[in-house]
Amino acid sequence: MFDKVLIANRGEIALRIHRACREMGIRTVAVHSEADANAMHVRLADESVCIGPAPARESYLNIPAIVSAAEITGAEAIHPGYGFLSENARFAEIVEEHGVAFIGPRSEHIRLMGDKLAARGKARELGLPVVPGSDGEVPDAGEAGAVAREVGYPVLLKAAAGGGGRGIALARDEAGIRDAFTRARREAEAGFGDGSLYVEKFLERPRHIEIQTAGDAHGHAVHLGERDCSVQRRRQKVVEEAPSPALNAGQRAEIGSRVADAVKRLGYSNVGTVEFLYEDGEFYFIEMNTRLQVEHPVTEMTTGIDLVREQIRLATGAPLSFGQADVAFNGHAIECRVAAENPTTFSPSPGRVGAYHAPGGMSVRVDSALYAGYDVPPCYDSLIAKLVVHGRNRNECMMRLRRALEEFVIDGIDTTIPLHQALIANRDFANGDYDVTWLERLLDAGD
């Protein structure tokens, strides 16, 4: 086991990793920007190293600074968390070239799944259903139109190097294909430095279902059930739950088994998430995230398995600590992502936190690095807390979540807590009747 781990991230996920390390008897090194000098994970870590100014490109994306910090402090491994460098294959290679373990999958799998075109091809090869579309890159609007006519409009033009909902444009008919191609390419080049695009059939009102999986270096792989991440705004997840209200036990077992088999055949080691669109009883692969997900606590609450702890174990070369038969699904969990944003306009709301009170009680979990007097910086993602609640069933979970949201106090800045209270009170959500377009339709209607 590692003696010391460097945490190459910030905010709630850095604190989450620190806590897992401490429970395993592992010392931690916090790296931070100048803006995060007073962050909670920095205060709690055994050691800390400032790696640059506030802008992420000069700190949390500064590979030489992070690797130097690991060498200076004698860290044996680096955990990248999510975002920033977590899915940067070259970073994983550099870390290992310097004799430091990367707590994540091998760089070849990060690179493969980071290329959406290659990932689609590999998914087909591994027996996973894929959204109809082009077999590879479409070089121009003309070829995109030819593929669109074959699979049927509407279609999406998507960045091959994309992620986070960027580099995507919708074409509903032949007249819109050229404009969609231009917009998607422009955004892809700006966001990823790569304008490669492919065509994918647009599903009108699918659900977003993802399967949590884990594999080891000894040829074992398991799935830990699904998460329903369909409540989204601008393709960004807002609420996640497990199990999905849309699936039954048979569907869950079937898609989970197919994913675990694919991960095993891939030779994938560490945790990962295979994401699907689900419509009319059919699953369609869209991507694999080769890292820990923001919403991993939902799975932890329903399985009792510590995914961060397992990540660290797997990075040492140890086998999975459990088999598929050991994974038991218990009750229901829902996660609300709380952001430092105005709940109506969604404009960012950085600033100093006044009073802070996290909800408690049975089966209530808050992952947050906030404290009274903390200054939420304006230069990073607006996620400031994750409220995760578990119940014996979905109804009990909903009632507990409603109560927990009422208790949650974050003064001094605007937050999206009121939005979550409105969502939980909505009849459609209560009935589990929603899809990836539901929240935006609700917001557009002003309900």
FENWO-V472772 format. One record per residue. N is the residue number from 1. RES is the residue in three letters. PSI is psi in whole degrees, 0 to 359 (none if undefined). NEAR is the number of other C-alpha atoms within 10 Angstrom. Layout:
# FENWO-V472772
n: (N N)
res: (RES RES)
psi: (PSI PSI)
near: (NEAR NEAR)
This chain:
# FENWO-V472772
n: (1 2 3 4 5 6 7 8 9 10 11 12 13 14 15 16 17 18 19 20 21 22 23 24 25 26 27 28 29 30 31 32 33 34 35 36 37 38 39 40 41 42 43 44 45 46 47 48 49 50 51 52 53 54 55 56 57 58 59 60 61 62 63 64 65 66 67 68 69 70 71 72 73 74 75 76 77 78 79 80 81 82 83 84 85 86 87 88 89 90 91 92 93 94 95 96 97 98 99 100 101 102 103 104 105 106 107 108 109 110 111 112 113 114 115 116 117 118 119 120 121 122 123 124 125 126 127 128 129 130 131 132 133 134 135 136 137 138 139 140 141 142 143 144 145 146 147 148 149 150 151 152 153 154 155 156 157 158 159 160 161 162 163 164 165 166 167 168 169 170 171 172 173 174 175 176 177 178 179 180 181 182 183 184 185 186 187 188 189 190 191 192 193 194 195 196 197 198 199 200 201 202 203 204 205 206 207 208 209 210 211 212 213 214 215 216 217 218 219 220 221 222 223 224 225 226 227 228 229 230 231 232 233 234 235 236 237 238 239 240 241 242 243 244 245 246 247 248 249 250 251 252 253 254 255 256 257 258 259 260 261 262 263 264 265 266 267 268 269 270 271 272 273 274 275 276 277 278 279 280 281 282 283 284 285 286 287 288 289 290 291 292 293 294 295 296 297 298 299 300 301 302 303 304 305 306 307 308 309 310 311 312 313 314 315 316 317 318 319 320 321 322 323 324 325 326 327 328 329 330 331 332 333 334 335 336 337 338 339 340 341 342 343 344 345 346 347 348 349 350 351 352 353 354 355 356 357 358 359 360 361 362 363 364 365 366 367 368 369 370 371 372 373 374 375 376 377 378 379 380 381 382 383 384 385 386 387 388 389 390 391 392 393 394 395 396 397 398 399 400 401 402 403 404 405 406 407 408 409 410 411 412 413 414 415 416 417 418 419 420 421 422 423 424 425 426 427 428 429 430 431 432 433 434 435 436 437 438 439 440 441 442 443 444 445 446 447)
res: (MET PHE ASP LYS VAL LEU ILE ALA ASN ARG GLY GLU ILE ALA LEU ARG ILE HIS ARG ALA CYS ARG GLU MET GLY ILE ARG THR VAL ALA VAL HIS SER GLU ALA ASP ALA ASN ALA MET HIS VAL ARG LEU ALA ASP GLU SER VAL CYS ILE GLY PRO ALA PRO ALA ARG GLU SER TYR LEU ASN ILE PRO ALA ILE VAL SER ALA ALA GLU ILE THR GLY ALA GLU ALA ILE HIS PRO GLY TYR GLY PHE LEU SER GLU ASN ALA ARG PHE ALA GLU ILE VAL GLU GLU HIS GLY VAL ALA PHE ILE GLY PRO ARG SER GLU HIS ILE ARG LEU MET GLY ASP LYS LEU ALA ALA ARG GLY LYS ALA ARG GLU LEU GLY LEU PRO VAL VAL PRO GLY SER ASP GLY GLU VAL PRO ASP ALA GLY GLU ALA GLY ALA VAL ALA ARG GLU VAL GLY TYR PRO VAL LEU LEU LYS ALA ALA ALA GLY GLY GLY GLY ARG GLY ILE ALA LEU ALA ARG ASP GLU ALA GLY ILE ARG ASP ALA PHE THR ARG ALA ARG ARG GLU ALA GLU ALA GLY PHE GLY ASP GLY SER LEU TYR VAL GLU LYS PHE LEU GLU ARG PRO ARG HIS ILE GLU ILE GLN THR ALA GLY ASP ALA HIS GLY HIS ALA VAL HIS LEU GLY GLU ARG ASP CYS SER VAL GLN ARG ARG ARG GLN LYS VAL VAL GLU GLU ALA PRO SER PRO ALA LEU ASN ALA GLY GLN ARG ALA GLU ILE GLY SER ARG VAL ALA ASP ALA VAL LYS ARG LEU GLY TYR SER ASN VAL GLY THR VAL GLU PHE LEU TYR GLU ASP GLY GLU PHE TYR PHE ILE GLU MET ASN THR ARG LEU GLN VAL GLU HIS PRO VAL THR GLU MET THR THR GLY ILE ASP LEU VAL ARG GLU GLN ILE ARG LEU ALA THR GLY ALA PRO LEU SER PHE GLY GLN ALA ASP VAL ALA PHE ASN GLY HIS ALA ILE GLU CYS ARG VAL ALA ALA GLU ASN PRO THR THR PHE SER PRO SER PRO GLY ARG VAL GLY ALA TYR HIS ALA PRO GLY GLY MET SER VAL ARG VAL ASP SER ALA LEU TYR ALA GLY TYR ASP VAL PRO PRO CYS TYR ASP SER LEU ILE ALA LYS LEU VAL VAL HIS GLY ARG ASN ARG ASN GLU CYS MET MET ARG LEU ARG ARG ALA LEU GLU GLU PHE VAL ILE ASP GLY ILE ASP THR THR ILE PRO LEU HIS GLN ALA LEU ILE ALA ASN ARG ASP PHE ALA ASN GLY ASP TYR ASP VAL THR TRP LEU GLU ARG LEU LEU ASP ALA GLY ASP)
psi: (150 149 330 131 133 134 108 60 190 178 208 327 326 319 321 317 318 315 319 318 315 322 342 3 23 131 152 150 123 127 148 156 172 328 339 22 331 18 152 317 332 320 325 338 158 326 157 149 126 127 9 180 179 317 134 323 339 0 280 347 9 91 312 321 319 315 321 320 320 318 318 321 352 27 137 343 157 128 122 353 223 161 193 246 12 333 33 106 323 323 314 319 314 318 311 328 336 14 21 138 141 121 86 186 174 151 328 325 326 315 316 310 345 342 105 326 312 323 319 316 318 322 316 315 326 3 19 142 138 146 132 141 200 151 340 200 143 119 339 173 329 313 325 319 323 318 318 320 328 315 341 132 156 160 162 138 122 142 131 329 19 182 159 22 8 156 35 134 144 134 118 342 179 325 335 357 320 316 319 319 314 315 316 317 317 314 324 317 320 320 329 355 18 116 11 134 155 166 139 136 133 122 128 311 64 168 156 107 128 147 121 133 166 142 162 178 7 14 16 147 147 164 153 36 185 165 137 115 35 342 101 152 123 44 17 132 141 317 140 149 159 136 170 136 346 346 150 175 322 315 319 313 320 309 325 317 320 320 314 320 319 317 320 314 329 337 28 134 132 185 156 168 127 123 140 153 143 120 136 41 5 142 143 116 136 323 167 128 118 53 179 139 154 319 18 332 333 316 321 322 328 346 340 12 128 105 326 318 318 321 313 316 313 328 341 353 3 153 164 142 1 158 178 323 342 348 112 131 126 113 207 143 144 138 133 124 116 123 153 74 154 129 351 313 342 21 143 149 66 168 187 132 129 244 141 124 116 140 157 205 179 130 34 128 134 117 107 148 15 156 160 128 354 139 112 116 155 359 5 180 147 358 124 346 153 119 120 128 142 144 167 334 176 322 314 320 316 316 320 321 319 315 317 321 325 329 339 120 121 100 160 336 159 146 169 17 315 326 315 323 321 321 316 330 351 137 319 316 318 326 357 21 81 164 188 344 354 312 318 324 320 316 321 329 348 19 none)
near: (14 17 14 21 27 32 30 28 27 27 23 23 24 26 24 17 24 27 19 17 22 13 10 15 13 16 18 27 25 28 28 28 21 14 18 20 16 13 23 20 29 25 13 15 21 15 15 20 21 18 23 20 15 19 14 15 12 14 22 24 21 16 20 14 18 25 21 14 21 26 15 10 16 15 22 17 24 27 23 27 25 19 19 16 19 23 24 17 19 15 21 26 16 16 19 17 10 12 12 21 21 25 25 27 26 19 20 14 19 22 18 18 22 22 18 25 24 17 20 26 15 16 23 13 12 17 12 19 17 18 19 18 21 21 14 16 19 19 13 15 18 13 15 27 23 15 22 27 14 13 17 17 20 19 27 26 29 29 30 26 22 23 19 11 12 18 28 24 23 22 21 16 14 14 10 15 24 15 14 22 28 16 16 24 24 16 20 24 16 13 16 16 12 17 22 25 29 25 31 25 21 21 16 12 16 22 25 24 25 27 23 25 23 24 25 25 19 14 15 21 29 25 26 24 24 25 25 27 23 28 23 18 16 13 16 13 19 21 23 26 27 25 26 23 16 17 15 10 9 9 14 17 16 10 19 22 19 16 25 23 19 21 27 21 13 17 18 26 28 28 28 23 24 23 23 25 22 23 16 8 9 11 21 19 21 19 22 24 20 27 21 23 17 18 21 17 27 25 26 16 24 24 18 14 17 14 21 24 15 19 25 27 20 24 24 15 14 15 20 21 11 13 12 13 7 10 16 13 16 17 17 25 30 26 24 26 21 22 22 25 20 17 18 12 7 13 13 17 19 20 16 16 18 16 12 16 14 19 17 14 10 9 15 19 19 19 18 20 18 20 17 14 14 17 19 21 16 14 11 14 12 19 17 18 21 20 24 25 29 26 22 13 13 22 13 16 21 21 14 19 27 18 15 21 18 13 13 16 15 19 15 17 17 20 27 19 23 15 16 20 17 12 20 18 14 13 10 12 18 14 11 12 12 18 22 23 18 20 20 15 12 12 11 9 8 8 10)
